[in-house]
């Protein structure tokens, strides 16, 4: 069975749609769970990580290799869930982390700004002017995060298989559209697509293990064989550092062999290179 990612803005009813789709299909529905797991990897309280995310893209820079670590840990946590299949994810940048993976249906939910303002006013008991300001600021910050951390514009419709304007649709209508689409053969899990996900997860686990030691490394995996390099193809490090990288990589469960210095080409679906636009 496939995986569904839903990108959404605040008060766009995207969360309700995600939960409805998951309920109808019997899928796991995840969002904040991934952030909690990432906060554990950071070894910092979740609330501090949440605040960092809402401050500005530069907020993570207060931590050593903060952006690299954040992207690496989030990717690993998400792929661990995705590997189990039957998942609806409506959290941070799922369309980015799973961009090149098969059997993933990528959805964007948009909503009329006036409807969003009304909902913000109702929930927060504030003026329309203040609600509009908050929503615009929230939209701008989300867009900045996408561009700064991931090098993508979350408003770019080319990232998604389907963009749904929920203005004239109910939550059930939108969920029905998604449930119908995800049944198409293109989104079914196959042995080939499962292998790609398994390789991607192993590469992500190794990268997360190495990110403090070698934050700019590029990791690929193929049936347990892990290759580690950098943007230029060869890690510019001393022998002692290379030995330590190899030792850490070999300690990751599932790794059969570690080859250091060369990496796959940029179109390799299994490559973990989350920093090319940072």
C-alpha positions as semicolon CSV with decimal commas, in nm:
position;residue;x (nm);y (nm);z (nm)
1;X;0,000;0,000;0,000
2;X;0,114;0,359;-0,059
3;X;0,213;0,659;0,149
4;X;0,037;0,997;0,142
5;X;0,191;1,333;0,230
6;X;-0,029;1,637;0,281
7;X;0,120;1,986;0,275
8;X;-0,101;2,252;0,429
9;X;-0,116;2,598;0,578
10;X;-0,263;2,682;0,916
11;X;-0,644;2,679;0,930
12;X;-0,664;2,528;0,581
13;X;-0,841;2,217;0,717
14;X;-0,549;2,008;0,597
15;X;-0,514;1,838;0,934
16;X;-0,882;1,740;0,927
17;X;-0,844;1,605;0,573
18;X;-0,535;1,404;0,671
19;X;-0,713;1,251;0,969
20;X;-1,022;1,171;0,759
21;X;-0,812;1,003;0,488
22;X;-0,622;0,798;0,748
23;X;-0,948;0,690;0,913
24;X;-1,107;0,586;0,583
25;X;-0,802;0,390;0,467
26;X;-0,702;0,253;0,806
27;X;-0,361;0,424;0,781
28;X;-0,137;0,565;1,053
29;X;-0,167;0,946;1,068
30;X;0,151;1,125;1,179
31;X;0,270;1,483;1,210
32;X;0,416;1,612;1,539
33;X;0,542;1,260;1,615
34;X;0,835;1,320;1,379
35;X;0,932;1,642;1,555
36;X;0,928;1,469;1,892
37;X;1,162;1,198;1,763
38;X;1,392;1,462;1,615
39;X;1,401;1,651;1,945
40;X;1,517;1,332;2,114
41;X;1,802;1,303;1,862
42;X;1,897;1,666;1,932
43;X;1,888;1,585;2,303
44;X;1,697;1,907;2,365
45;X;1,339;1,952;2,494
46;X;1,076;1,943;2,222
47;X;0,943;2,285;2,322
48;X;1,281;2,445;2,251
49;X;1,291;2,286;1,908
50;X;0,933;2,399;1,841
51;X;1,026;2,756;1,936
52;X;1,333;2,741;1,715
53;X;1,115;2,635;1,424
54;X;0,877;2,925;1,475
55;X;1,143;3,192;1,533
56;X;1,320;3,205;1,197
57;X;1,527;2,977;0,971
58;X;1,844;3,106;1,135
59;X;1,728;2,988;1,479
60;X;1,875;2,641;1,435
61;X;2,217;2,794;1,381
62;X;2,248;2,845;1,756
63;X;2,304;2,469;1,776
64;X;2,624;2,310;1,644
65;X;2,549;2,215;1,283
66;X;2,186;2,279;1,375
67;X;2,038;2,285;1,027
68;X;2,227;1,979;0,909
69;X;2,131;1,785;1,221
70;X;1,768;1,891;1,204
71;X;1,726;1,788;0,839
72;X;1,910;1,460;0,895
73;X;1,713;1,361;1,207
74;X;1,375;1,459;1,061
75;X;1,443;1,261;0,744
76;X;1,546;0,951;0,937
77;X;1,243;0,966;1,168
78;X;1,004;1,011;0,876
79;X;1,155;0,730;0,668
80;X;1,132;0,494;0,965
81;X;0,756;0,549;0,963
82;X;0,727;0,542;0,585
83;X;0,904;0,206;0,564
84;X;0,611;0,049;0,748
85;X;0,378;0,171;0,470
86;X;0,013;0,276;0,508
87;X;0,094;0,624;0,639
88;X;-0,060;0,969;0,603
89;X;0,194;1,238;0,692
90;X;0,090;1,602;0,730
91;X;0,392;1,742;0,911
92;X;0,711;1,921;0,815
93;X;0,818;1,906;0,450
94;X;0,712;1,551;0,370
95;X;0,700;1,643;0,001
96;X;1,069;1,736;0,026
97;X;1,201;1,434;0,213
98;X;1,005;1,191;-0,004
99;X;1,031;1,383;-0,330
100;X;1,194;1,110;-0,539
101;X;1,050;0,806;-0,366
102;X;0,791;0,593;-0,548
103;X;0,449;0,496;-0,409
104;X;0,413;0,837;-0,241
105;X;0,106;1,047;-0,325
106;X;0,191;1,413;-0,259
107;X;-0,101;1,645;-0,187
108;X;-0,122;2,020;-0,125
109;X;-0,432;2,157;0,051
110;X;-0,509;2,526;-0,002
111;X;-0,795;2,734;0,134
112;X;-0,950;3,075;0,074
113;X;-0,781;3,338;0,288
114;X;-1,113;3,485;0,403
115;X;-1,227;3,146;0,532
116;X;-0,897;3,104;0,713
117;X;-0,933;3,449;0,870
118;X;-1,284;3,363;0,993
119;X;-1,158;3,043;1,149
120;X;-0,866;3,221;1,318
121;X;-1,104;3,485;1,458
122;X;-1,339;3,215;1,587
123;X;-1,069;3,005;1,753
124;X;-0,854;3,282;1,897
125;X;-1,122;3,545;1,965
126;X;-0,921;3,821;1,795
127;X;-0,997;4,090;1,537
128;X;-1,002;4,017;1,164
129;X;-0,708;4,254;1,116
130;X;-0,495;4,070;1,369
131;X;-0,602;3,730;1,233
132;X;-0,503;3,831;0,879
133;X;-0,165;3,956;1,002
134;X;-0,096;3,631;1,191
135;X;-0,191;3,413;0,895
136;X;0,022;3,613;0,652
137;X;0,318;3,598;0,890
138;X;0,270;3,223;0,939
139;X;0,252;3,164;0,562
140;X;0,565;3,373;0,506
141;X;0,758;3,189;0,777
142;X;0,662;2,847;0,641
143;X;0,774;2,955;0,296
144;X;1,104;3,086;0,432
145;X;1,164;2,756;0,611
146;X;1,110;2,562;0,291
147;X;1,344;2,783;0,093
148;X;1,615;2,817;0,358
149;X;1,627;2,463;0,495
150;X;1,524;2,256;0,197
151;X;1,572;2,480;-0,107
152;X;1,210;2,439;-0,215
153;X;0,908;2,667;-0,237
154;X;0,615;2,495;-0,068
155;X;0,381;2,697;-0,294
156;X;0,528;2,541;-0,609
157;X;0,252;2,318;-0,747
158;X;0,509;2,106;-0,935
159;X;0,604;1,944;-0,603
160;X;0,266;1,777;-0,574
161;X;0,060;1,516;-0,756
162;X;-0,256;1,702;-0,664
163;X;-0,343;2,051;-0,533
164;X;-0,687;2,071;-0,374
165;X;-0,860;2,403;-0,313
166;X;-1,095;2,318;-0,029
167;X;-1,300;2,640;-0,056
168;X;-1,604;2,471;-0,213
169;X;-1,536;2,121;-0,081
170;X;-1,610;1,953;0,248
171;X;-1,342;1,765;0,438
172;X;-1,510;1,442;0,324
173;X;-1,508;1,557;-0,040
174;X;-1,134;1,624;-0,027
175;X;-1,067;1,297;0,154
176;X;-1,269;1,103;-0,104
177;X;-1,064;1,256;-0,387
178;X;-0,740;1,154;-0,217
179;X;-0,861;0,804;-0,129
180;X;-0,973;0,748;-0,487
181;X;-0,644;0,870;-0,636
182;X;-0,421;0,671;-0,405
183;X;-0,582;0,348;-0,528
184;X;-0,426;0,400;-0,872
185;X;-0,161;0,144;-0,974
186;X;0,115;0,409;-0,987
187;X;0,104;0,447;-0,609
188;X;0,107;0,082;-0,510
189;X;0,406;-0,051;-0,321
190;X;0,613;-0,296;-0,526
191;X;0,924;-0,495;-0,436
192;X;1,125;-0,240;-0,635
193;X;0,978;0,062;-0,454
194;X;1,021;-0,109;-0,117
195;X;1,390;-0,165;-0,190
196;X;1,434;0,203;-0,276
197;X;1,273;0,303;0,055
198;X;1,481;0,049;0,249
199;X;1,801;0,182;0,090
200;X;1,696;0,541;0,157
201;X;1,626;0,462;0,522
202;X;1,961;0,291;0,572
203;X;2,140;0,588;0,414
204;X;1,941;0,822;0,639
205;X;2,032;0,622;0,951
206;X;2,401;0,631;0,863
207;X;2,387;1,002;0,788
208;X;2,216;1,075;1,118
209;X;2,486;0,876;1,298
210;X;2,759;1,071;1,118
211;X;2,608;1,420;1,108
212;X;2,798;1,555;1,412
213;X;3,123;1,405;1,289
214;X;3,084;1,485;0,919
215;X;2,781;1,716;0,869
216;X;2,834;1,777;0,497
217;X;2,880;1,415;0,399
218;X;2,666;1,251;0,131
219;X;2,556;0,896;0,203
220;X;2,408;0,640;-0,035
221;X;2,306;0,280;0,024
222;X;2,240;-0,022;-0,193
223;X;2,153;-0,356;-0,033
224;X;2,361;-0,282;0,276
225;X;2,659;-0,138;0,090
226;X;2,708;0,222;0,206
227;X;2,909;0,483;0,021
228;X;3,018;0,807;0,186
229;X;3,153;1,114;0,008
230;X;3,088;1,486;-0,025
231;X;2,986;1,733;-0,294
232;X;3,313;1,683;-0,483
233;X;3,300;1,307;-0,456
234;X;3,586;1,266;-0,213
235;X;3,595;1,344;0,157
236;X;3,879;1,587;0,226
237;X;3,974;1,446;0,565
238;X;4,266;1,284;0,739
239;X;4,305;0,907;0,775
240;X;4,210;0,910;1,144
241;X;3,884;1,091;1,069
242;X;3,813;0,851;0,782
243;X;3,862;0,554;1,014
244;X;3,625;0,704;1,269
245;X;3,360;0,772;1,005
246;X;3,390;0,413;0,885
247;X;3,366;0,279;1,240
248;X;3,051;0,479;1,314
249;X;2,891;0,384;0,983
250;X;2,967;0,015;1,033
251;X;2,797;0,026;1,374
252;X;2,459;0,109;1,214
253;X;2,232;-0,194;1,194
254;X;2,192;-0,321;0,840
255;X;2,526;-0,197;0,710
256;X;2,726;-0,475;0,541
257;X;3,009;-0,273;0,390
258;X;3,130;0,087;0,400
259;X;3,311;0,251;0,109
260;X;3,448;0,599;0,172
261;X;3,535;0,872;-0,080
262;X;3,297;0,827;-0,373
263;X;2,927;0,899;-0,391
264;X;2,654;0,831;-0,641
265;X;2,542;1,088;-0,897
266;X;2,288;1,348;-0,790
267;X;2,003;1,163;-0,962
268;X;2,050;0,855;-0,742
269;X;1,723;0,809;-0,557
270;X;1,895;0,651;-0,258
271;X;2,135;0,938;-0,192
272;X;2,100;1,136;0,128
273;X;2,220;1,485;0,040
274;X;1,980;1,719;0,219
275;X;2,215;2,016;0,223
276;X;2,277;2,101;-0,142
277;X;2,070;2,418;-0,112
278;X;2,178;2,522;0,239
